[in-house]
Amino acid sequence: MPKNSRYRRFGAFVGSGPAMKRLYDTVSRAAKVDLPVLIVGETGTGKELVAQEIHARSSRKKGPFIPVNMGAVSRELVASELFGHVKGAFTGATEKKPGCFEEADNGILFLDEITTMDEDIQVTLLRVLETKQYRPVGSARGCASNARVIAATNEDLRTAVEAGTFREDLMHRLQVLQIVLPALRDNRGDIPMLAEHFLDEFANEYGLPVGGLSPETLRILQAYDWPGNNRELRNVIAQAAVNAESTPIQPEHLPERITQTSATTTGSHSAPPDPEETSSAFDTDKPGHNGVSLPLVIPLEDVERTYITHALQHCSNNKTETAKRLGISRKALYDKLNRWGLS
């Protein structure tokens, strides 16, 4: 029997719960039609993996897949990054440079963190999507690109539109097809399968002699809320595998924030996690929790603002560390703070 045959696999994804099965069906359908796609999901849920899977299953699979994190590109260079520039277009442009639309011709261009784009770029992108024509910076001639655009965001675009930071017409153009990724806390049944998959991955790639997970460890993993989603789970399993060496992973091999949060949410009288040692998970209607207490229904924009504000407090207002813990670029963090008047 192949080592990983016990997993329900879909490309790079692992999981067999109802949410994952719906995701697999949606990705399969999106791969069959050559239309723009908007992927929405929290940090760490695998938005780029979804885009790669659509590419691998589409008629463009032999073409390039070009990923761009818009939050990591400075405002001054966004146009050059997307559309390229000619020699002498601006100071420092010593030679012609192709842009991502040219590189992704007949393939897929994946634009992550799209809400960090300023309005001028949004207007230009909308026109490119409608006409498939663009103009490199400093050039008098237009160019054509047959790139399929897949965009991604961890924000509610409708909220961004209402806040005046994102164009409604661009939102409609991008979300011809929309894929919403489930948060790991909403897919707890797949956590044991994912944890075992990550253990096998580390054993194969790094030669770690892993011995599985104890039942108590699995209970703790399923009780935790995973604000960092699959990415956080993978990192936790990697750390625990190193600590456990070849023995089954026990609770003491897990980071303290995982075991303490689990004890709190299951009614234990253990001390709450130290705010300096853990990034808070959102919890609702659970007394004694040291994280952020929120009502069950709240606009996504308010959730994000509260979470980021709390994270800044934990990091003593160190924005670089806060962005690192949240899994976003520092520029994306500054853009959000500016939009909320918290800079």
C-alpha positions in Angstrom: 0.0 0.0 0.0 1.5 3.4 -0.9 2.5 5.4 2.1 0.0 8.2 1.6 -3.0 6.1 0.4 -4.8 6.7 3.6 -5.2 10.4 2.7 -7.9 11.9 0.6 -5.7 13.8 -1.9 -6.5 16.5 -4.4 -3.3 17.8 -5.8 -1.4 19.4 -2.9 -4.5 19.4 -0.7 -5.4 16.8 1.9 -8.8 16.3 3.5 -12.0 14.5 3.2 -14.5 16.6 5.2 -17.6 18.2 3.6 -15.9 21.6 3.3 -12.9 20.1 1.4 -15.1 18.0 -0.9 -17.0 21.2 -1.9 -13.6 22.9 -2.5 -12.4 20.1 -4.7 -15.6 20.3 -6.8 -15.4 24.1 -7.1 -11.7 24.0 -8.2 -12.4 21.3 -10.8 -15.2 23.4 -12.3 -13.1 26.6 -12.3 -10.3 24.7 -14.1 -12.6 23.9 -17.0 -13.7 27.5 -17.9 -11.2 30.2 -18.9 -12.6 33.0 -16.7 -11.2 35.2 -13.9 -11.3 33.7 -10.4 -11.3 35.4 -7.0 -10.0 33.2 -4.1 -11.1 34.4 -0.7 -9.6 32.9 2.5 -7.8 33.7 5.7 -4.1 33.7 6.0 -2.6 30.3 5.8 -5.6 28.5 4.1 -3.7 27.9 0.8 -4.9 30.4 -1.7 -1.9 30.1 -3.9 -2.2 26.3 -3.8 -5.7 26.7 -5.2 -4.5 28.9 -8.0 -1.8 26.4 -8.8 -4.3 23.5 -8.8 -6.6 25.4 -11.2 -3.5 26.0 -13.5 -2.5 22.3 -13.3 -6.0 21.1 -14.3 -6.7 23.7 -16.9 -6.1 24.0 -20.7 -3.3 26.4 -19.8 -1.2 23.9 -17.8 1.6 24.0 -20.3 1.8 27.8 -20.0 3.5 29.7 -17.2 2.2 30.3 -13.7 3.3 33.7 -12.5 2.5 34.6 -8.8 2.7 38.2 -7.6 2.2 39.3 -4.0 0.8 42.8 -4.5 1.3 43.7 -0.8 5.1 43.1 -1.2 5.5 45.5 -4.2 6.0 49.2 -3.5 3.5 51.6 -4.9 6.1 53.2 -7.2 6.9 49.9 -8.9 3.5 48.2 -9.2 2.9 49.4 -12.8 6.4 48.3 -13.8 6.0 45.0 -12.1 2.7 44.2 -13.8 3.2 45.8 -17.2 7.0 46.2 -17.6 8.9 49.2 -18.7 11.1 50.5 -21.5 14.7 51.6 -21.1 14.8 55.2 -19.7 11.2 55.1 -18.5 12.3 56.4 -15.1 15.4 56.8 -13.0 17.0 53.5 -12.7 15.3 52.0 -15.7 18.6 51.1 -17.4 17.1 48.4 -19.6 13.8 47.1 -20.9 12.0 44.9 -18.4 9.1 42.6 -19.2 6.1 42.7 -16.9 4.1 39.9 -15.3 1.3 40.2 -17.9 3.9 39.5 -20.6 5.5 36.7 -18.6 2.1 35.1 -18.0 1.0 35.2 -21.6 -1.1 32.0 -22.4 -0.7 31.0 -18.8 -2.0 32.2 -15.4 -1.2 35.4 -13.5 -1.9 35.0 -9.8 -2.4 38.3 -8.0 -2.4 37.9 -4.2 -3.4 40.6 -1.6 -5.2 42.6 -4.3 -6.8 45.0 -1.8 -3.3 46.6 -1.4 -3.5 48.1 -4.9 -4.1 51.8 -5.1 -6.9 53.2 -7.3 -4.8 54.1 -10.3 -3.6 50.5 -10.7 -7.1 49.3 -10.1 -8.4 51.4 -13.0 -5.5 50.1 -15.2 -6.1 46.5 -14.2 -9.8 46.8 -15.0 -9.0 48.0 -18.5 -6.5 45.2 -19.1 -9.0 42.6 -18.0 -11.6 44.0 -20.3 -9.4 44.5 -23.4 -6.4 42.2 -22.8 -4.3 45.2 -23.8 -1.7 47.0 -21.7 1.1 49.5 -22.2 4.5 49.2 -20.6 5.7 52.2 -18.5 7.3 54.7 -20.7 6.1 53.1 -24.0 4.0 54.7 -26.6 2.9 51.3 -28.0 0.3 48.9 -26.5 0.8 45.2 -26.0 -1.5 42.2 -25.8 -1.6 39.5 -23.2 -3.6 36.3 -23.1 -3.0 35.8 -19.4 -5.8 34.4 -17.3 -6.0 36.4 -14.0 -6.7 34.7 -10.7 -6.8 37.1 -7.7 -6.8 36.4 -4.0 -7.6 38.3 -0.8 -8.0 37.6 2.9 -10.4 40.6 3.1 -14.1 41.0 2.4 -14.1 42.9 -1.0 -17.6 44.2 -0.4 -16.5 45.8 2.8 -13.5 47.3 1.0 -15.8 48.6 -1.7 -18.1 50.2 0.9 -15.0 51.8 2.6 -14.0 53.3 -0.8 -10.7 51.5 -1.0 -11.6 49.1 -3.8 -13.5 49.7 -7.0 -16.9 47.9 -7.3 -16.5 47.4 -11.1 -13.1 45.7 -10.6 -14.6 43.5 -7.8 -17.3 42.3 -10.2 -14.8 41.7 -13.0 -12.5 39.6 -10.7 -15.1 37.5 -9.0 -16.7 36.0 -12.1 -15.9 32.8 -10.3 -15.4 32.9 -6.5 -13.8 30.3 -4.3 -14.1 30.6 -0.6 -11.5 28.6 1.4 -12.6 27.1 4.7 -10.8 28.1 7.9 -9.1 25.1 9.7 -11.2 25.7 12.8 -14.3 25.0 10.6 -12.7 21.8 9.3 -11.5 20.2 12.5 -12.4 16.7 11.4 -9.5 16.8 8.9 -6.9 17.9 11.5 -5.7 14.4 12.3 -5.3 13.6 8.6 -3.4 16.8 8.0 -1.1 16.3 11.0 -0.2 12.8 9.8 0.4 14.1 6.3 2.7 16.8 7.6 4.6 14.2 9.7 5.1 12.0 6.6 6.2 15.0 4.6 8.9 15.9 7.2 10.0 12.3 7.4 10.4 12.1 3.6 12.0 15.5 3.1 14.2 15.9 6.2 14.6 12.3 7.5 12.9 13.0 10.8 12.2 9.7 12.5 8.6 10.4 13.5 6.5 8.1 15.6 2.9 9.4 15.1 0.7 11.4 17.5 -0.7 10.4 20.8 -4.6 10.5 21.2 -4.2 13.4 23.7 -2.1 15.3 21.3 -4.7 14.9 18.6 -7.4 16.1 21.0 -5.5 19.2 21.8 -4.8 19.9 18.1 -8.5 19.6 17.3 -9.5 21.9 20.3 -7.2 24.8 19.2 -8.7 27.5 16.9 -5.7 27.8 14.5 -5.7 31.5 13.6 -2.8 30.7 11.2 -4.8 27.8 9.6 -3.0 25.1 7.7 0.3 27.0 7.6 0.3 27.3 11.4 -0.5 23.6 11.9 2.3 22.6 9.6 4.8 24.7 11.5 3.6 23.3 14.9 3.9 19.7 13.6 7.4 20.5 12.4 8.5 21.9 15.8 6.8 19.0 17.6 8.4 16.4 15.4 11.9 17.8 16.2 11.1 17.8 19.9 9.7 14.3 20.0 12.4 12.7 17.8 11.2 9.2 17.1 8.6 8.8 19.9 4.9 9.6 19.4 4.3 13.3 19.7 2.9 14.1 23.2 1.3 17.3 24.5 4.6 18.4 26.0 6.2 18.5 22.6 3.7 21.1 21.4 4.2 24.9 21.8 2.8 26.2 25.0 0.3 28.5 23.3 -1.4 25.4 21.8 -1.7 23.4 25.1 -2.7 26.4 27.2 -5.4 27.6 24.8 -6.7 24.0 24.5 -6.9 23.7 28.3 -8.7 27.0 28.6 -11.3 26.2 26.0 -12.0 22.8 27.5 -12.7 24.2 31.0 -9.3 23.5 32.6 -8.2 25.7 35.5 -4.7 26.0 34.0 -3.3 29.5 33.8 -4.3 31.4 30.6 -1.6 31.9 28.0 0.9 34.7 28.4 0.0 37.4 25.9 3.7 37.9 25.2 4.1 34.2 24.3 1.1 33.6 22.0 -0.8 35.2 19.1 -4.4 35.3 20.2 -7.1 33.3 18.5 -10.6 34.6 18.1 -13.1 32.9 20.3 -16.8 33.6 20.9 -18.9 33.3 24.0 -16.2 31.4 26.0 -15.5 32.8 29.4 -11.9 32.8 30.7 -10.3 33.1 27.3 -7.4 35.4 27.0 -7.9 36.2 23.4 -10.3 38.6 21.7 -14.0 38.3 22.7 -16.3 39.0 19.8 -20.0 38.5 19.2 -21.1 35.7 16.9 -22.1 38.1 14.1 -19.8 40.9 13.2 -18.6 42.5 9.9 -15.4 40.9 8.6 -13.7 44.3 8.5 -14.3 44.9 12.2 -13.0 41.4 13.0 -9.8 42.1 11.1 -9.3 45.5 12.7 -9.8 44.1 16.2 -7.5 41.2 15.5 -4.7 43.4 14.1 -5.0 46.0 16.9 -4.7 43.2 19.5 -1.7 41.8 17.7 0.0 45.2 17.7 -0.5 45.4 21.4 1.0 42.0 21.9 4.0 43.0 19.8 4.5 46.3 21.7 3.5 48.2 18.5 6.4 46.6 16.6 4.8 46.6 13.1 7.5 44.4 11.5 7.0 41.7 14.1 3.2 42.1 13.9 3.2 41.7 10.1 5.4 38.6 10.5 3.1 37.0 13.0 0.0 37.7 10.9 1.6 36.3 7.8 1.3 39.5 5.8 3.7 42.0 4.4 4.6 45.1 6.3 3.3 47.3 3.5 -0.1 45.5 3.7 -0.2 46.1 7.4 0.6 49.8 7.0 -2.1 50.1 4.3 -4.7 48.6 6.6 -3.7 50.8 9.5 -3.8 53.9 7.2 -7.3 52.9 6.0 -8.6 52.6 9.6 -6.8 55.8 10.7 -4.6 53.8 13.1 -1.2 54.6 11.6 
